[in-house]
Amino acid sequence: MKYSIGEIVRFKVGSGEVIEGNVQFVEKSADENILYINGFCGWAYKVPEKKVVSKVNRSKVCF
């Protein structure tokens, strides 16, 4: 699955918790892509693409 800057995604963190956030940067490599995500909880994350659960439809996001 391909992700781009500005998309809102759900992803898993170390404890298994699923968090939503906004993709800020995508680092592409031969092995795996790394996404830099600003979580809506106030933290920033560096997440391998395989930990991303799904994209979020922008019309369903509540702030």
N, C-alpha and C positions, 0 to 999 in steps of 0.2 A: 504494500500500500504506500502511496506517496503522499507526503505532507508538505505544505508550503507555509511560508511566513504569514502570520495573521489568522491561521485556522485555530479553532478551539477544539481541543482533544481531551479525552479521558485517558489517564495513564495510571499504572501501578507504581507505588513507591516501595521501599524496602520492607515495610511491615505488612505489605499486601493490601493496604488501603488504596482505594481508587480516588483520584483527585482530578479536577478539571483545571485546564489552564490554556494559555495563549502561546502558540509557537512563535518564538522570537528569532530563531536562527536554526538552520539545518546544516550540519557538518556531514558532507558526503565522503565516504571512503569505500574501498573495495570490499571490506569485510562486512560492515554494517553502518547504517546512518545513525547519527546521534542528533537528537533534538534538544534544543535549549528552550525551556518552557517557563514562563512566568505563571505560577499557580495562583488561582484566585484566593488561596489561603494566605498570600503574602510572601511566600517563599519562591525562590527560583530553583529550577531543577535541570540537570543534565541527564537525559533519559535515552537509552538505546531504543531504536524504533520497535523492537520486538516487545517492549513493555507497554506500548500504546495500545489501549483497548479499542477505542473507536473515535471517530470524529463526532462532534456535537453540532446539531443543526442550530444555526445562529438565532433563529426565531424562537427557540425554546429555552434560551439562556436567561436566567434571572440574576440581576446584580443587586 
